[in-house]
Amino acid sequence: MNALQGLAWLLGLQTIGELLARGLALPFPGPVIGLLLLLLALRSPHVQRSVGAVAAFLLSHLSLLFVPVGVGVMTHLHVLADNGVRLAVVIVASTLIGLFVTAWTLHRLMRGPLASAEAAAPPASQATASDAGQEGAP
C-alpha cells in the first residue's frame, strides 16, 4: 500500500508540474518542475516513506526498464549501421567535453574564497597537537 501511495505522489507531482509548465508557459519541462515539487514534498516523513518504498521497488527492477531501449536499438539497427562511426565520434566527443567542463568547473570552484579559507586553516589534528605542545612550553 505504501508503494502505491509513493507512485501516486510521483505521478501526481509530475502531473502538477506538467500543468504548471503548460498553463503558465514556463520554459521548463513539466517533469523538472514535478521533481522540484517532489524535493519540497520530501520534507514530510510520510512522503519520504511512501516514495522510498516505490523507489526501492523501481530500483530492484531497473534492468527491466532497459528492455524497450534494447528493442528500439534492434529495430533501428540499420540506422546504427549507417551512422555508427558518426554516433561513436559524437558520443566520445561529448563525453570528453562533459568531463573537461566538469573538471574545469571544479577547478574554478576550488580556487574560490571557500577553498582558500579551508587551505589557510590547519587540519584539526595538527592544530590540536600544536596547541598541546605550546601549553607545556615556558
C-alpha positions in Angstrom: 0.0 0.0 0.0 2.9 2.3 0.8 4.4 1.8 -2.6 1.1 2.7 -4.3 1.0 5.9 -2.3 4.5 6.7 -3.4 3.6 6.1 -7.0 0.6 8.4 -6.6 2.9 11.1 -5.2 5.4 10.7 -8.1 2.7 10.7 -10.8 0.7 13.5 -9.1 3.6 15.8 -8.7 4.7 15.2 -12.3 1.2 16.0 -13.5 1.1 19.1 -11.4 4.5 20.1 -12.9 3.2 19.5 -16.4 0.0 21.5 -15.8 2.1 24.4 -14.4 4.6 24.3 -17.3 1.8 24.3 -19.9 -0.6 26.6 -18.1 1.9 29.3 -17.2 4.0 28.8 -20.4 7.1 28.2 -18.3 10.4 27.5 -20.1 11.0 24.3 -18.1 9.6 20.8 -18.8 6.8 19.6 -16.6 8.7 16.7 -15.1 11.5 19.0 -14.0 9.0 21.2 -12.2 7.5 18.0 -10.8 10.9 17.0 -9.4 11.3 20.3 -7.8 7.9 19.9 -6.2 9.0 16.4 -5.1 12.1 17.9 -3.5 9.9 20.1 -1.4 7.4 17.3 -0.6 10.2 15.0 0.6 10.5 17.2 3.7 7.4 15.3 5.0 8.2 11.9 6.7 5.0 10.4 5.2 6.1 11.3 1.7 9.6 10.0 2.4 8.3 6.6 3.5 5.9 6.2 0.6 8.3 7.4 -2.1 11.1 5.4 -0.6 9.0 2.2 -0.9 8.3 2.8 -4.6 11.9 3.9 -5.2 13.2 0.6 -3.7 10.7 -1.3 -5.9 11.7 0.5 -9.1 15.4 0.2 -8.4 15.1 -3.6 -7.8 13.5 -3.9 -11.3 15.7 -1.3 -13.0 17.1 -3.8 -15.5 13.6 -4.3 -17.0 13.5 -0.6 -17.9 16.3 -1.2 -20.4 14.3 -3.7 -22.4 12.4 -1.2 -24.5 15.6 0.7 -25.3 17.3 -2.5 -26.4 14.3 -3.4 -28.6 14.4 0.1 -30.1 18.1 -0.2 -31.0 17.5 -3.6 -32.5 14.5 -2.3 -34.5 16.6 0.6 -35.9 19.8 -1.4 -36.4 20.1 -0.2 -40.0 20.4 3.4 -38.7 23.1 2.3 -36.4 24.9 0.5 -39.2 24.7 3.6 -41.5 25.7 6.1 -38.9 27.7 4.0 -36.4 31.0 5.8 -36.8 29.5 9.2 -36.6 27.5 8.2 -33.5 30.6 6.8 -31.8 32.6 10.0 -32.5 29.7 12.2 -31.2 29.4 10.0 -28.0 33.1 10.0 -27.3 33.5 13.8 -28.1 30.5 14.8 -25.9 31.7 12.6 -23.1 35.2 14.2 -23.2 33.7 17.7 -23.4 31.5 16.9 -20.4 34.4 15.6 -18.4 36.5 18.7 -19.3 33.8 21.1 -18.4 33.2 19.3 -15.1 36.9 19.3 -14.2 37.3 23.0 -15.3 34.3 24.0 -13.2 35.6 22.0 -10.1 39.0 23.6 -10.6 37.5 27.1 -10.7 35.3 26.4 -7.6 38.3 25.0 -5.7 40.1 28.4 -6.2 37.2 30.4 -4.8 37.1 32.1 -1.3 35.8 29.0 0.4 38.6 26.8 -0.8 41.3 29.4 0.1 39.8 29.7 3.7 39.9 25.9 4.1 43.5 25.8 2.8 44.6 28.5 5.2 43.2 26.7 8.3 45.4 23.9 9.6 43.7 20.4 9.9 42.1 19.7 13.3 44.7 17.0 14.2 47.6 19.4 13.6 46.0 22.3 15.4 45.3 20.1 18.5 48.8 18.7 18.5 50.5 22.1 18.2 48.2 23.7 20.8 49.1 20.9 23.2 52.8 21.4 22.6 52.5 25.1 23.2 50.8 24.8 26.6 53.7 23.0 28.2 56.3 25.3 26.7 57.8 28.0 29.0 
